[in-house]
Amino acid sequence: MGPEIYIAGIGAITAIGNNVAQCLSSFENEKAGMGDIAYLDTLHRHKMPVAEVKLSNKQLAEITGISTTISRTTLLGLIAAKEALSDAFMDDFSSLRTGFVSANTVGGMDKSEDFFKDFVSDHRKGKLRNVFDHECGCVTEAIADQLGIRDYMTTISTACSSSANAISYGARLIKNNLLDVVLAGGTDALTKFTLNGFNTLMILDKDYCRPFDENRQGLNMGEGAGYVVLVSAEVAKTLSKELYCKLSGYNNSNDAYHQTASSPDGTGPYLAMRGALVKSGLNPSNIDYINLHGTGTPNNDAAEGTAVKRLFDPNYPPMSSTKSFTGHTLGASGGIEAVFSILAIKYGIIYPNLRFETQMHEFSFAPEKRFLTGQTMNHVMSNSFGFGGNCTSLIFSRI
């Protein structure tokens, strides 16, 4: 199994809260973040719900202290990353080999859309600075620069499994004694391109999404960021705060079944979950809760459910999809849901799967419908399954 990897800090910003504490409060009050489109300039406003962070770019810039010319993706990521480092009491990490492994799928596309809106109408218009940091790596570089992380930096973009892969890669860097500390996770902002793209695929729900419900119609797009601070056992011993838990298992698989659909037999999800269990040295019966990928699309939930059945039948742990609160945050989802999984261990909680009414006919299990406290949470699995069959599962365990 190799050296242990510990979680020292967490940070998140989503449609249900601008920090971890606010997100947790929304869960307790079963308050979802979906609503009408407020900030994104799109023809779909008033036609379909999304889960936007409840702050404008100007407000995000005021919080971060940087310019509104920076992409929304970067602004969201910087807020969550700063919270995670502050939570770990690691404002000064100059003496440690520190890395930043960050994920996203849209890069600075929101600013590029602003440019082309002006440029198409008049080729003499449009601010070129808006397309300068379009690609995904520019987001990572901008955040790392603001944080002062210089030792190692890289970007991962594997669709919806992106930030889960960032976390697992960060763990490997520490395990192989290349780094002492890694800030890992991801960020993504809503853009017209992604909203239009998912709408073209006909997998958006025009009402609030209903993951794992027999009558589910699709997903709600969301945005946000989530990061965790991974530390080695040696660093963990020097910290003045209580650690959250450890990352005991992780695994990535790729069944390459289809560009935008999961394999009907759930091969990728099954291999990801089974591989994470093998790495952790755990059995399926040891898992106390599964944070499902649970997008709410007919294909995804059927494939993930098939994999869960194959691995856990007949003894299913409690499970739910927190996307019923945050929407699908694409490349940020694995990082955000890692934070939620860590909170589940710390506080002994299980999240509700909002709006669930009718059990899927092909399965004998159903997601949890209420917010539960006082639960025994020793091992939590978090699933993130992306386009192209790129699937990753993480397991967090009590220390």
N, C-alpha and C positions, 0 to 999 in steps of 0.2 A: 504493500500500500504506500510505502514511502513516507516522507515527512508530512506532518499534519499542516493543514491550511486553516487559519482562523479568520473570522469576520470581526473586524474591530470597529467599523463604522458603516453607516448607511445614509443614503440621501435620496429623496424623490420629489418630483413635482408632476402632478397629473391633473386631470379634470376634476378630481375630488379633493384636491388639496395642494397648497403651494409648498408644503414640506411634509415630512413623515408624520408628525403629530396630527396635522389636519387630515391627512389621508386616513389615519387610524380612526379619527373621530367620525369621519363619513361612513366608514364601515360599521362602526358601533350604532350609528343612527340609520343605517341602511339607506344612505342618500347617494344616488347615482349621479354621475357627472354629465350625462347626455343632455342635449338641448338643441335649440335652434342655432344655426351658425351665426356667430357674432363678429368674428374678426377676419375670417377668410373671405376674400372677394371672389365670389363664385355664383354662377347661375343656379346652383343647387340650394341656395339660401331659402328657407321657408318650405323646402321640399323634402329634406331628409335630415335626421338628427346626427350630430357628431358629438364627440367628447373633447371639447376644447379646454385648454388651461384658461382659467378665468382672469387672464391678465393680457393687456395689449402689449405690443412690442415696446412701446414707450415705457410702460410700467415695468416690464422685464428688464429693460436697460437701466432704469433707475435703481432697481434692486442690485444689479450686477456692477453698476458703475461704469459700464462701457457704452459704446455708441449704438444707436438704433440702425446704423448701416450694417451691423453684424446680423447674420441670419438668425431667424427665430430658433432654428435647431441648435445653434451655438448658445444662445441666451438660455434656453431651457436646460441644456446640458451643464452649463457653468453653474447654475443655481443648485442643481442636484449634486454636482461634484463637490462644490464648496461645502455643502451641508454634510456630505459623507466624511470629508477630511476633518471638519470641525468636530463632528460626532466622535471621531476616533482620537481626538486630542492630538492631531498631527499637523498643526500649523507650521511646524518646523521639521522637515524631513531631510534636511541637507546632508546629514551624516549617514543616511541610508540609501541603498540602491533602489530607487523608486521608479516605477513605470506607470504608464497610463495606456490602458487598452480600452478603446472606446468604439462603439458601434453606431451606425446610423444607415439609413437607406436613401434619404432624400438630399443629404448635404445642404448646400445653400440654395436649393431649388426655389424656395419662396422668394428670394431676392432676384433670382433670374427671371421668374415670372413677372416681377415688377418691371424689369428691364424690357422684356419683349412686348409687354403691353404698350409701352410708350414707343418702342422702336418700330413695331409693325405699323403703327399709325403714321409715323414720320421717322425716316431713317436718320434724321439729324438729332433725334431725341433718344433718351435712354441713358442711364448712368452706367458706364462700363464697370464701375466698382461693384455693381450688383451681380455681375457674373464672374468676378475674380475668384470668389471662394465657393463656386458651385459644387465642386466634387467633394465626395465624402471625407477625404483625408484633411481637407481644409478646416472642417469643423473640429476634428481632433486636435489639430495643430493650434488653433485659436484658443481652445480651452486649456491645453497643456501650457501654452505661453502665459495665460492669465494665472495659472496655478503655480507656475515656476517649476514644473516637472521637466527635467532635462535628460535624465539617464536613459530612458527608453520610452518610445511612443509608437503605437501602430493603430490602424483602423481595420475593423472587421465589418464586412457587409455581406451577410448570407441571408437576406430577407428577414423573416420574422424570428429566426433563431439567432440573429446577429449578436445581441448583447449577452445571451446565454453562452454563446461561443466565446465572447470576450472574457467572461468570468472564468470559464474552464481553461482558456489559454493563459490567463493571468496566473491561475493556480499552477499550471505546468512550469511557468517561468520561475516561480518560487521553489517548487519541488526540485527543479534542476539547478538550484543555487545560482541562478542568473540575476535574480532580484530579491530584495528583502520585503518590499511592499509594492502592491499593485492596486491602483484605483481602476476598477473595471465595471463596465456596464454599457449603457447606451442612451441615445437621445434621438428623437424624431419629432418633426413638426408637421402639421397638416399643410398640404399643398394642393393646388388645383390639379396638378398632374396625377397625384396618387388618388385623389377622390374621383376624378374622371376615369382613371384606369380601373379601379375597383367597381365603379358603376358599370363600365363596359363589360366587365366579367359577370355582371348581374348577380353579385354576391353581397350587395348592401341591403340592409333592412330599412324600409321607410318608417318603421316604428322602432322603439327601443329593442335592442337585440335580446334573444332568449336562448342562450347557450344550452345545449343538451336537452332542449325541449323537443318533443315530437313534432311540433308545429313551427319550429324555427324557420326563419326566412333569410337570414344572412347576418352580417356583422355591422357594427357601427364603427366608423373610423374615429381614432383618438390620437392624442399627442401627449408628449411628456418626456421625462427622463428619469432614470434610476441607476444609482451607482453603489457599489460596495467596496470597502477597503479590505483587501486581503493581506494578511501578514503571516510571516513565518513563525514557527514556534519560538525562535530566539527573540524576535521582536515582540511577540505577545507577552513574554515574561517582563519586558521593560515598561509596558504601558500602565498608566495609572488608573485606567477605567476597566470595568468588567467587560469581557468579550461577549459577543452575542451567541456564537455557536461556531461550528466548523463546517467547512465544505468537505463532506466525506466522500461524495461520488459525483461523477459527471461523465457523460458520453455523448458523442456526436455520431450520427449515422446519415447515410444518404442513399435512399432507394432509387432516386432519379426516375421516378415513375412518370412524372408529367411536369411541365413548366409551372403550372399554377394550381395543381390539384394533388391531394394526398392519395396514396395508393388505397384502393378500397379495402384491402386486407390488412391495412395498418402496419405494413412491414417496417417502414422507417420509424414510426413512433415506438413500436415494440422493441426494436433493436436498441434504440436510444435508452429507453427505460431499463431494459434488461442489462445493458452495458453499464449504466450508472450503478445499478445494484451490485454487479460483479466488482466494480472498482471500490465500492464502499464496504464490501464484505457482508452485505445485508441480504436478507431474504424479503420477498414481497410482503410477508406477514409483519415485517418490522416497520413498514411505512404507516405512519399515523394520519397522514393527510396528503392529498394530491392537489396541487394547484394546477388545474387542467389548462391546456392551451385554449380550448373551448372558445372558438371564435364566434360560433353561432351559425356558421354556414352548414348546409346539409352534408356536404362532402367531408369537411374537417371533423365535425363531431362524430360522424359515423365511423371514420377511420380511426380516430383516437379512441373512441369507445370500443371498437373491435380489438385494438391493441391492449387496452386496459382489461378487457374480458379475458383475453388470451393469457395475460400475465398474472392477474389477481384472482380470477374465478376459483372457488366460489366465495372467498373471504375478501370483500372489498373494503378498503379504508374509506373514511369520509373524503369527499372531493367536491370541488366547485370551481367555477370560472370567475375570476375577479374582473374579467373583461365585461361582465355585466354591470360593473361600476365605471371602469375607465375607458371602455371601448378598446379597439385593437390599436395599440400604439406602434405597430410594425416593428422596426428595428430596436425600439426601446423596450418592448414588452418583456423580454427575458430579464432585463435589469430591474425594471419596476416590479415584476412578479417575484424576483429573487428577494427584494426588500420585503415584500408582503409575506413571503415564506419564512424569512428570518424573524419577522414580527410574530408569526404564528407560533414559533418555538419559544420566543422570549415570553410571550404573554399567555400561552396556552389557549389560542383562539382558532376557530374555524370560520371562514368567511361564507356568507350566504351567496347562493347563485340566484340573483334577483330575477323575478318574473318567470321562474320555472313553474309550470303547471302540469304538463302531461309527460309522463315517462316515455322515453323512446321504446317502441314496441320490440326492438331486437335485443334489448338488454334488460337484465334483471336488477340493475342498480340505477340509482338516481342521485343527482347532486344534492348537497345540503341546501335547505331553503332559509335557514335562520342563522343569525350571528350567535355563535356559541362561545362561551368562556369557560375557564376552569378545566380545559381539556388536557390530557396527557399528550404532549408533543415532543417526542424524542427524535423522530426522523420525518422530514417533510420533503416530498418530491415536487419539483417545479418543471413543467413541460413547456417547451417552445419549439414549435414545428413550422418550418418555412416553406416557401415556394421551392420547386425543384426537388422536393423530398428531403431537404436538409433539416434534420431533426436532432434536437439536443434536450437532454434531461439532466437536471442538477439535483443533488440530494444534500440537504442541510441537516446537521445532527447536533443534538444537545451535547455540551461538553461534560 
